[in-house]
Amino acid sequence: MDTLKSRIKEDMKTAMKSGDKSRLGVIRLILAAIKQVEVDQRIELDDEQVVLVLDKMQKQRRESIRQYRDAAREDLAAIEEAEVVVIQDYLPQALTDAEIEGMINAAVLESGAVSVKDMGKVMGLLKARMQGRADMSVVSVKIKAALPA
């Protein structure tokens, strides 16, 4: 079975051959981030850990996009958005709003959460299940809305 990391490396070769410089640049950033974690922790990352790295990269870019838009730098925001598109190619299929709502409701019941004070319990259950498939800041807002104050 092909690992996610080997798929990314193959896509790098394809981007090199086709001359797709913007995609190649993002793929190189991805591989550098993976390699950095492997060197720092002295381990070989499996697919689940690679998804965590990709999710972190995507989260950083979303934050950058927000900051660039606040500063009226649409040109820089567009570059970050293009990077997000490439990173999303390697993440699991994103959850729909209905799927997120259903998972939140199930987690609230499973954790026995009764107020916003129990939000940590719900987030703890959902974080692993939604990793790489949903923006956790959006999920957090939805959890707050689902729990009574």
C-alpha positions as CSV (number, residue, x, y, z in Angstrom):
1,M,0.0,0.0,0.0
2,D,1.2,3.4,-0.9
3,T,1.8,5.8,2.0
4,L,0.8,9.4,2.0
5,K,4.4,10.5,2.1
6,S,5.3,8.4,-0.9
7,R,2.3,9.8,-2.8
8,I,3.5,13.4,-2.0
9,K,7.0,12.5,-3.3
10,E,5.6,11.1,-6.5
11,D,3.5,14.2,-6.9
12,M,6.6,16.3,-6.5
13,K,8.3,14.4,-9.4
14,T,5.2,14.9,-11.5
15,A,5.1,18.6,-10.7
16,M,8.8,18.9,-11.6
17,K,8.3,17.1,-15.0
18,S,5.2,19.2,-15.8
19,G,6.9,22.5,-14.8
20,D,4.1,23.4,-12.3
21,K,6.3,25.6,-10.2
22,S,3.7,26.8,-7.7
23,R,2.5,23.3,-6.9
24,L,6.1,22.1,-6.7
25,G,6.9,24.8,-4.2
26,V,4.0,23.9,-1.9
27,I,4.9,20.2,-2.1
28,R,8.5,20.9,-1.2
29,L,7.2,22.9,1.8
30,I,5.1,19.9,2.8
31,L,8.0,17.5,2.5
32,A,10.3,19.9,4.5
33,A,7.7,20.1,7.3
34,I,7.4,16.3,7.4
35,K,11.2,15.9,7.4
36,Q,11.6,18.5,10.2
37,V,9.2,16.6,12.4
38,E,11.0,13.3,11.6
39,V,14.4,14.8,12.4
40,D,13.2,16.5,15.6
41,Q,11.5,13.4,17.0
42,R,13.9,10.9,15.4
43,I,11.0,8.9,14.0
44,E,9.5,7.9,10.6
45,L,6.0,9.5,10.3
46,D,3.1,7.3,9.4
47,D,0.0,8.5,7.5
48,E,-1.8,9.7,10.6
49,Q,1.2,11.8,11.7
50,V,1.6,13.2,8.2
51,V,-2.1,14.3,8.3
52,L,-1.4,16.1,11.6
53,V,1.5,18.0,10.0
54,L,-0.7,18.8,7.0
55,D,-3.5,20.0,9.2
56,K,-1.1,22.2,11.1
57,M,0.2,23.7,7.9
58,Q,-3.4,24.3,6.7
59,K,-4.3,26.0,10.0
60,Q,-1.3,28.3,9.7
61,R,-2.3,29.3,6.2
62,R,-5.9,30.0,7.2
63,E,-4.6,32.3,10.0
64,S,-2.3,34.0,7.5
65,I,-5.1,34.5,5.1
66,R,-7.2,36.1,7.8
67,Q,-4.3,38.4,8.8
68,Y,-3.6,39.4,5.2
69,R,-7.2,40.2,4.5
70,D,-7.3,42.3,7.7
71,A,-4.3,44.2,6.4
72,A,-5.9,44.6,2.9
73,R,-3.2,42.4,1.3
74,E,-5.4,40.4,-1.1
75,D,-2.3,39.5,-3.2
76,L,-0.7,37.7,-0.3
77,A,-4.0,36.1,0.8
78,A,-4.4,34.6,-2.8
79,I,-1.0,33.0,-2.5
80,E,-1.9,31.4,0.8
81,E,-5.2,30.2,-0.6
82,A,-3.4,28.5,-3.5
83,E,-1.2,26.7,-0.9
84,V,-4.3,25.6,1.1
85,V,-5.7,24.0,-2.1
86,V,-2.6,21.9,-2.6
87,I,-2.4,20.9,1.0
88,Q,-6.1,19.9,1.0
89,D,-5.3,17.4,-1.8
90,Y,-3.5,15.3,0.7
91,L,-6.0,15.6,3.6
92,P,-8.9,13.3,4.1
93,Q,-12.3,14.3,2.5
94,A,-13.6,17.3,4.4
95,L,-16.7,16.8,6.5
96,T,-20.0,18.5,5.5
97,D,-21.8,20.8,7.9
98,A,-24.4,18.1,8.5
99,E,-21.7,15.5,9.3
100,I,-20.1,18.0,11.7
101,E,-23.4,18.7,13.5
102,G,-24.1,15.0,13.8
103,M,-20.7,14.3,15.3
104,I,-21.0,17.2,17.7
105,N,-24.5,16.0,18.9
106,A,-23.1,12.4,19.3
107,A,-20.1,13.7,21.2
108,V,-22.2,15.9,23.5
109,L,-24.3,12.8,24.4
110,E,-21.3,10.5,24.8
111,S,-19.4,13.0,27.1
112,G,-22.5,13.9,29.1
113,A,-21.8,17.6,28.5
114,V,-24.5,19.8,30.0
115,S,-23.0,23.3,29.6
116,V,-20.3,25.3,27.9
117,K,-18.0,24.4,30.9
118,D,-17.9,20.8,29.5
119,M,-16.7,22.0,26.1
120,G,-13.3,20.5,26.7
121,K,-14.7,17.0,27.0
122,V,-16.6,17.4,23.7
123,M,-13.5,18.9,21.9
124,G,-11.4,16.0,23.3
125,L,-13.6,13.5,21.7
126,L,-14.0,15.3,18.4
127,K,-10.4,16.4,17.8
128,A,-9.1,13.0,16.9
129,R,-12.2,12.1,14.9
130,M,-12.1,15.3,12.8
131,Q,-8.4,15.8,12.5
132,G,-7.6,17.0,9.0
133,R,-11.3,16.9,8.0
134,A,-12.7,20.0,9.6
135,D,-11.5,23.5,10.7
136,M,-11.5,23.0,14.5
137,S,-12.0,26.7,15.1
138,V,-15.3,26.5,13.3
139,V,-16.2,23.2,15.2
140,S,-15.5,25.0,18.4
141,V,-18.0,27.8,17.6
142,K,-20.6,25.1,16.7
143,I,-20.0,23.3,20.0
144,K,-20.5,26.5,21.9
145,A,-23.8,27.0,20.1
146,A,-24.9,23.4,20.8
147,L,-24.2,23.7,24.6
148,P,-26.3,25.7,26.9
149,A,-24.6,28.5,28.8
